[in-house]
Amino acid sequence: MTDPHPSLPTRPAAAGWSLLELTTVLAVVALVCLLALPALDGVVTRWRADMLRMQMVTAFNMARNTAITRSQPLAVCASADGRECGTDWERGWLIHRDDGPDARPLTDTDILRFQRGSSARGVRAFASTGRSRLRFQRDGRSSGSTLTVDICAGDALHSQVIVNNVGRTRAQRVPQPTPCPD
């Protein structure tokens, strides 16, 4: 059969989406993202708590190894500003030379390293009662009682970093949902 109108060019069907289809798809995607956002916030907070735990384990191991290598007592303490020891482990910590049990002001030559912690909201870290700092002797032993740093993500205890008297560091995630101790 021949084309009844040979002089009219045939037009291919238009490819692509109409404006109405595109707007509908974008509205559905925006709605799904809006609904998923609160769930993602909890996941991100737990990831940040994991990162803080891994950084602490690394810092404690580095301080112990440095104390052994230098044959010099070292300490790790919570610090927000990199100059003075404090109590907020989530803000950061200092590794410094340790000349005794008194908490004296640190000089620039005493400070070996300052590590910023997590600035994420919802992530908190605090040490066991009575341990404001972690001390390593020349042989790598940790003097005093066992140090436990509890890391909370939101209102739940997320994980713990534990340093025993021998100076070995271990970390564990809390398997069951537990309220964060105050």
LOFIFI-642953 format. One line per field, with one value per residue: residue in one letter; x negated, y, z of N, C-alpha, C in turn; residue number from 1. Coordinates in nm, 3 decimals. Each point is the difference from the previous one (the first is absolute). Layout:
residuo	c(a ...) .
neast	c(X ...) .
nnorth	c(Y ...) .
nup	c(Z ...) .
caeast	c(X ...) .
canorth	c(Y ...) .
caup	c(Z ...) .
ceast	c(X ...) .
cnorth	c(Y ...) .
cup	c(Z ...) .
num	c(NUM ...) .
This chain:
residuo	c(m t d p h p s l p t r p a a a g w s l l e l t t v l a v v a l v c l l a l p a l d g v v t r w r a d m l r m q m v t a f n m a r n t a i t r s q p l a v c a s a d g r e c g t d w e r g w l i h r d d g p d a r p l t d t d i l r f q r g s s a r g v r a f a s t g r s r l r f q r d g r s s g s t l t v d i c a g d a l h s q v i v n n v g r t r a q r v p q p t p c p d) .
neast	c(-0.082 0.040 -0.081 0.119 -0.088 -0.056 0.069 0.074 -0.096 -0.047 0.063 -0.121 0.040 0.045 -0.129 0.006 -0.006 0.125 0.029 0.120 -0.049 -0.082 0.097 0.078 -0.095 -0.028 0.131 0.008 -0.105 0.048 0.116 -0.055 -0.073 0.109 0.059 -0.105 0.010 0.105 0.027 -0.034 0.066 0.076 0.003 0.010 0.085 0.051 -0.006 0.044 0.087 0.020 0.002 0.074 0.068 -0.003 0.032 0.085 0.039 -0.002 0.061 0.078 0.013 0.019 0.075 0.057 0.009 0.040 0.076 0.026 0.022 0.058 0.055 0.119 0.040 0.113 0.080 0.123 0.043 0.124 0.019 0.060 -0.102 -0.048 0.039 0.125 -0.017 0.100 0.131 0.007 0.001 0.127 -0.047 -0.075 -0.129 -0.079 -0.109 -0.041 -0.118 -0.030 -0.011 0.125 0.055 -0.075 0.115 -0.113 -0.016 0.039 -0.125 -0.045 -0.105 0.098 0.065 0.032 0.129 0.072 0.103 0.058 0.101 0.115 0.038 0.028 0.116 0.026 -0.128 -0.004 -0.105 -0.004 -0.099 -0.049 0.077 -0.056 0.020 -0.069 -0.095 -0.060 -0.065 -0.107 -0.048 -0.129 0.056 0.082 -0.027 0.127 -0.044 0.037 0.126 0.076 -0.032 0.123 0.000 0.113 0.042 0.073 0.095 0.033 0.106 -0.063 -0.043 -0.095 -0.108 -0.105 -0.090 -0.068 -0.071 -0.060 -0.033 0.006 0.102 0.061 0.026 0.127 0.075 0.117 0.081 0.094 0.018 0.037 0.113 -0.088 0.071 -0.029 -0.106 0.042) .
nnorth	c(-0.116 0.097 0.096 0.021 0.048 -0.024 0.109 -0.061 0.065 -0.116 0.023 -0.026 -0.097 0.097 0.008 -0.060 0.081 -0.001 0.127 -0.045 -0.088 0.091 0.088 -0.095 -0.038 0.127 0.015 -0.112 0.032 0.121 -0.057 -0.087 0.098 0.072 -0.110 -0.014 0.131 -0.014 -0.098 0.079 0.089 -0.101 -0.037 0.126 0.016 -0.118 0.042 0.116 -0.070 -0.076 0.113 0.055 -0.114 -0.006 0.129 -0.026 -0.111 0.066 0.100 -0.085 -0.071 0.115 0.043 -0.118 -0.010 0.125 -0.032 -0.112 0.058 0.100 -0.107 0.055 0.036 -0.044 0.100 -0.044 0.120 0.013 0.057 0.113 0.057 -0.118 0.066 -0.025 -0.079 -0.076 -0.003 0.080 -0.132 0.031 0.100 -0.096 -0.023 0.004 -0.020 -0.017 0.060 -0.100 0.105 -0.043 -0.035 0.106 0.059 0.015 0.129 -0.027 -0.027 0.081 -0.010 0.012 0.080 -0.128 -0.004 0.074 -0.072 0.065 0.004 -0.041 0.078 -0.126 0.055 -0.035 0.035 -0.083 0.038 -0.090 0.030 -0.117 -0.008 0.115 -0.016 0.107 -0.091 -0.040 -0.071 0.013 -0.106 0.001 -0.099 0.102 -0.028 -0.020 0.108 -0.048 0.031 -0.097 0.052 0.046 0.019 0.050 -0.051 0.109 -0.061 0.126 -0.068 -0.070 -0.090 0.051 0.043 -0.078 0.083 -0.113 0.059 -0.119 -0.056 -0.098 0.078 -0.116 0.042 -0.001 -0.025 0.037 -0.048 0.078 -0.132 0.027 0.053 0.090 0.050 0.118 -0.047 0.065) .
nup	c(0.000 -0.064 0.034 0.062 0.087 -0.111 -0.011 0.095 0.066 0.027 0.114 0.053 0.079 0.077 0.022 0.119 0.107 0.030 0.005 -0.025 -0.086 -0.046 0.007 -0.048 -0.083 -0.024 -0.003 -0.066 -0.073 -0.006 -0.019 -0.081 -0.051 0.001 -0.042 -0.081 0.003 0.079 -0.081 -0.098 0.074 0.039 -0.126 -0.038 0.101 -0.033 -0.126 0.043 0.072 -0.107 -0.071 0.095 0.005 -0.132 0.001 0.098 -0.058 -0.113 0.061 0.065 -0.111 -0.066 0.100 0.006 -0.134 0.005 0.104 -0.065 -0.116 0.061 0.056 -0.020 0.121 -0.051 -0.030 0.005 -0.032 0.043 -0.118 0.024 0.065 0.035 0.107 0.044 0.105 -0.042 -0.022 -0.104 0.007 -0.021 0.074 0.058 -0.026 0.105 -0.069 0.126 0.020 0.082 0.080 0.012 0.115 0.027 -0.007 -0.062 -0.019 -0.121 -0.028 -0.096 0.079 0.090 -0.083 -0.017 0.036 -0.080 0.036 -0.099 0.081 0.040 -0.098 -0.028 -0.024 0.123 -0.016 0.106 0.071 0.097 0.085 0.044 0.103 0.031 -0.128 0.032 0.016 -0.109 0.091 -0.079 0.063 0.033 0.071 -0.008 0.129 0.026 0.060 0.116 0.010 -0.043 -0.116 0.015 -0.131 0.050 -0.114 0.003 -0.068 0.008 0.037 -0.094 0.090 -0.075 0.068 0.025 0.048 0.016 0.097 -0.001 0.115 -0.087 -0.033 -0.006 -0.122 0.036 -0.103 0.044 -0.091 0.048 0.023 0.122 -0.043 0.044 0.100 -0.046 0.069 0.105) .
caeast	c(0.082 -0.075 0.042 0.101 -0.044 -0.145 -0.064 -0.008 -0.105 0.043 -0.071 -0.014 0.062 -0.086 -0.065 -0.018 0.112 0.072 -0.023 0.084 -0.062 -0.123 0.038 0.054 -0.111 -0.078 0.078 -0.007 -0.136 -0.013 0.078 -0.074 -0.117 0.048 0.038 -0.118 -0.098 -0.020 -0.068 -0.139 -0.065 -0.047 -0.108 -0.117 -0.047 -0.069 -0.126 -0.092 -0.041 -0.098 -0.123 -0.060 -0.054 -0.121 -0.104 -0.048 -0.083 -0.125 -0.075 -0.047 -0.108 -0.114 -0.060 -0.069 -0.120 -0.095 -0.057 -0.096 -0.110 -0.079 -0.027 0.040 0.143 0.088 0.140 0.102 0.110 0.101 -0.032 0.079 -0.075 -0.135 -0.094 0.026 0.080 0.137 0.078 0.082 -0.079 0.050 -0.052 -0.137 -0.090 -0.141 -0.102 -0.105 -0.095 0.061 -0.104 0.052 0.146 0.065 0.047 -0.061 0.014 -0.091 -0.077 -0.003 -0.091 0.064 0.108 -0.048 0.103 0.138 0.094 0.137 0.098 0.119 0.082 0.135 0.098 0.051 -0.109 -0.064 -0.096 -0.050 -0.081 0.047 -0.012 -0.129 -0.111 0.003 -0.098 -0.057 -0.145 -0.080 -0.136 -0.105 0.012 0.129 0.110 0.087 0.007 0.134 0.104 0.039 0.072 0.106 0.063 0.130 0.036 0.145 0.056 0.135 0.024 -0.036 -0.141 -0.035 -0.119 -0.093 -0.143 -0.046 -0.144 -0.024 -0.120 -0.118 -0.013 0.062 0.126 0.097 0.124 0.115 0.132 0.100 0.092 0.141 0.026 -0.016 0.000 -0.131 -0.018 -0.027) .
canorth	c(0.116 0.125 0.105 0.081 0.141 -0.005 0.130 0.036 -0.078 -0.068 0.049 -0.104 0.032 0.080 -0.077 0.078 0.009 0.127 0.079 -0.054 -0.124 0.035 0.062 -0.105 -0.083 0.079 0.012 -0.130 -0.014 0.093 -0.054 -0.116 0.053 0.064 -0.105 -0.078 0.085 -0.031 -0.129 0.020 0.075 -0.097 -0.077 0.087 0.016 -0.124 -0.003 0.095 -0.063 -0.103 0.067 0.047 -0.118 -0.043 0.100 -0.015 -0.121 0.035 0.094 -0.070 -0.090 0.082 0.051 -0.112 -0.032 0.109 -0.011 -0.110 0.036 0.107 -0.037 0.122 -0.004 0.088 0.000 0.044 0.061 0.069 0.142 0.065 0.108 -0.039 0.060 -0.042 -0.121 0.021 -0.122 -0.032 -0.082 0.010 0.123 -0.022 -0.047 0.034 -0.095 0.088 -0.053 -0.007 0.003 -0.034 -0.005 0.130 0.057 0.131 0.056 -0.060 0.091 -0.044 -0.114 -0.118 -0.049 -0.074 -0.004 0.036 -0.056 0.046 -0.108 0.015 0.118 -0.038 0.003 -0.133 -0.091 0.039 -0.098 0.037 -0.105 -0.056 0.089 0.005 -0.005 0.116 -0.022 -0.133 0.011 -0.116 -0.003 -0.022 -0.134 -0.011 -0.031 0.111 0.005 0.030 -0.098 -0.011 0.115 -0.029 0.117 -0.032 0.084 -0.003 0.054 0.037 -0.034 -0.141 -0.035 -0.056 -0.083 0.029 -0.019 -0.045 -0.019 -0.072 0.041 -0.038 0.103 -0.043 0.067 -0.074 0.074 -0.088 0.061 -0.053 -0.078 0.026 0.142 0.034 0.145 0.058 0.043 0.143) .
caup	c(0.000 -0.009 0.092 -0.068 -0.003 -0.013 0.015 0.141 0.067 0.123 0.119 0.100 0.129 0.087 0.106 0.122 0.093 0.000 0.120 0.107 0.047 0.070 0.127 0.086 0.046 0.095 0.124 0.069 0.051 0.114 0.111 0.052 0.071 0.122 0.094 0.038 0.067 0.142 0.016 -0.038 0.105 0.099 -0.060 -0.006 0.138 0.038 -0.075 0.065 0.126 -0.039 -0.037 0.125 0.068 -0.070 0.022 0.138 0.007 -0.067 0.084 0.119 -0.042 -0.038 0.123 0.065 -0.078 0.015 0.135 -0.003 -0.090 0.061 0.140 0.069 0.033 -0.078 0.041 -0.096 0.073 -0.080 -0.018 -0.105 -0.062 -0.035 0.095 0.136 0.016 0.042 0.023 -0.118 -0.092 -0.137 -0.059 -0.042 0.103 -0.008 0.043 0.052 0.096 0.133 0.103 0.131 0.012 0.012 -0.126 -0.012 -0.135 -0.097 -0.085 -0.139 -0.015 0.060 -0.086 -0.117 -0.105 0.032 -0.097 0.016 0.005 -0.081 0.028 -0.040 0.107 0.029 0.036 0.126 0.052 0.132 0.062 0.127 0.114 0.065 -0.096 -0.088 -0.106 -0.014 0.014 -0.040 0.054 -0.100 -0.058 -0.069 0.091 0.038 0.146 0.051 -0.032 -0.139 -0.054 -0.096 -0.060 -0.057 -0.114 -0.020 -0.124 0.043 0.141 0.021 0.007 -0.130 0.009 0.109 -0.020 0.131 0.013 0.125 0.073 -0.078 -0.102 -0.126 -0.032 -0.079 -0.023 -0.025 -0.020 0.093 -0.086 0.033 0.028 0.140 0.017 0.022 0.140 0.013) .
ceast	c(-0.087 0.060 0.100 -0.040 -0.151 -0.068 -0.014 -0.108 0.056 -0.089 -0.013 0.066 -0.101 -0.057 -0.014 0.125 0.068 -0.031 0.082 -0.059 -0.126 0.031 0.053 -0.112 -0.084 0.073 -0.005 -0.138 -0.022 0.074 -0.071 -0.123 0.041 0.039 -0.121 -0.100 -0.015 -0.072 -0.148 -0.077 -0.056 -0.117 -0.129 -0.058 -0.074 -0.133 -0.103 -0.048 -0.102 -0.135 -0.073 -0.065 -0.131 -0.115 -0.058 -0.090 -0.136 -0.086 -0.056 -0.115 -0.126 -0.071 -0.079 -0.130 -0.106 -0.065 -0.106 -0.123 -0.091 -0.047 0.027 0.149 0.079 0.141 0.087 0.112 0.096 -0.038 0.083 -0.083 -0.143 -0.106 0.015 0.086 0.138 0.069 0.080 -0.083 0.049 -0.056 -0.143 -0.086 -0.143 -0.084 -0.118 -0.093 0.062 -0.109 0.052 0.150 0.068 0.038 -0.054 0.022 -0.107 -0.074 0.001 -0.090 0.058 0.101 -0.059 0.101 0.134 0.088 0.139 0.093 0.116 0.075 0.147 0.096 0.053 -0.106 -0.067 -0.096 -0.051 -0.065 0.063 -0.032 -0.140 -0.119 0.011 -0.100 -0.051 -0.152 -0.066 -0.140 -0.099 0.011 0.136 0.116 0.078 0.013 0.141 0.097 0.030 0.078 0.103 0.058 0.129 0.030 0.148 0.036 0.146 0.014 -0.042 -0.151 -0.036 -0.117 -0.086 -0.143 -0.057 -0.151 -0.025 -0.132 -0.130 -0.024 0.063 0.137 0.088 0.125 0.111 0.124 0.096 0.105 0.147 0.020 0.001 0.005 -0.142 -0.013 -0.033 -0.121) .
cnorth	c(0.124 0.102 0.091 0.147 0.005 0.134 0.043 -0.084 -0.065 0.045 -0.114 0.046 0.074 -0.089 0.091 0.003 0.134 0.072 -0.053 -0.129 0.028 0.061 -0.103 -0.088 0.075 0.016 -0.131 -0.020 0.091 -0.053 -0.120 0.046 0.063 -0.103 -0.078 0.080 -0.030 -0.133 0.013 0.076 -0.093 -0.081 0.083 0.020 -0.125 -0.014 0.092 -0.055 -0.111 0.063 0.051 -0.116 -0.045 0.099 -0.011 -0.121 0.029 0.091 -0.069 -0.095 0.077 0.054 -0.110 -0.034 0.108 -0.002 -0.109 0.039 0.106 -0.034 0.120 -0.010 0.104 -0.009 0.044 0.057 0.067 0.147 0.055 0.101 -0.035 0.057 -0.053 -0.125 0.036 -0.132 -0.045 -0.075 0.012 0.123 -0.015 -0.047 0.040 -0.122 0.087 -0.075 0.006 -0.009 -0.030 0.011 0.136 0.054 0.142 0.055 -0.059 0.109 -0.056 -0.122 -0.128 -0.064 -0.067 0.003 0.044 -0.054 0.055 -0.121 0.027 0.126 -0.028 0.009 -0.141 -0.102 0.055 -0.110 0.049 -0.122 -0.048 0.096 -0.008 -0.004 0.118 -0.014 -0.142 0.016 -0.130 0.014 -0.026 -0.135 -0.023 -0.037 0.127 0.000 0.036 -0.109 -0.001 0.124 -0.049 0.131 -0.047 0.099 -0.019 0.064 0.030 -0.028 -0.142 -0.016 -0.077 -0.097 0.044 -0.024 -0.027 -0.021 -0.067 0.045 -0.037 0.102 -0.037 0.064 -0.095 0.086 -0.099 0.084 -0.066 -0.073 0.030 0.149 0.025 0.151 0.051 0.043 0.149 0.029) .
cup	c(0.000 0.094 -0.071 -0.009 -0.009 0.023 0.147 0.069 0.127 0.115 0.100 0.131 0.088 0.112 0.123 0.083 -0.013 0.132 0.117 0.057 0.083 0.137 0.098 0.056 0.104 0.133 0.079 0.060 0.121 0.122 0.064 0.078 0.132 0.105 0.051 0.082 0.150 0.025 -0.034 0.106 0.107 -0.052 -0.002 0.140 0.046 -0.074 0.066 0.133 -0.028 -0.032 0.125 0.075 -0.065 0.019 0.141 0.015 -0.062 0.087 0.124 -0.035 -0.038 0.124 0.072 -0.073 0.013 0.137 0.004 -0.082 0.063 0.141 0.090 0.035 -0.081 0.055 -0.116 0.084 -0.096 -0.010 -0.115 -0.078 -0.041 0.091 0.141 0.001 0.052 0.023 -0.122 -0.103 -0.143 -0.072 -0.050 0.116 -0.032 0.038 0.044 0.093 0.138 0.105 0.139 0.006 0.008 -0.139 -0.010 -0.140 -0.092 -0.078 -0.142 -0.019 0.058 -0.096 -0.124 -0.114 0.057 -0.111 0.029 -0.004 -0.094 0.041 -0.033 0.119 0.018 0.035 0.125 0.043 0.135 0.064 0.129 0.114 0.060 -0.094 -0.096 -0.114 0.005 0.002 -0.041 0.058 -0.113 -0.070 -0.066 0.089 0.030 0.151 0.044 -0.037 -0.149 -0.043 -0.100 -0.049 -0.065 -0.112 -0.026 -0.132 0.030 0.148 0.034 0.008 -0.126 0.011 0.117 -0.048 0.138 -0.006 0.134 0.063 -0.071 -0.111 -0.133 -0.016 -0.078 -0.011 -0.027 -0.024 0.096 -0.083 0.024 0.024 0.150 0.015 0.032 0.146 0.006 0.080) .
num	c(1 2 3 4 5 6 7 8 9 10 11 12 13 14 15 16 17 18 19 20 21 22 23 24 25 26 27 28 29 30 31 32 33 34 35 36 37 38 39 40 41 42 43 44 45 46 47 48 49 50 51 52 53 54 55 56 57 58 59 60 61 62 63 64 65 66 67 68 69 70 71 72 73 74 75 76 77 78 79 80 81 82 83 84 85 86 87 88 89 90 91 92 93 94 95 96 97 98 99 100 101 102 103 104 105 106 107 108 109 110 111 112 113 114 115 116 117 118 119 120 121 122 123 124 125 126 127 128 129 130 131 132 133 134 135 136 137 138 139 140 141 142 143 144 145 146 147 148 149 150 151 152 153 154 155 156 157 158 159 160 161 162 163 164 165 166 167 168 169 170 171 172 173 174 175 176 177 178 179 180 181 182) .
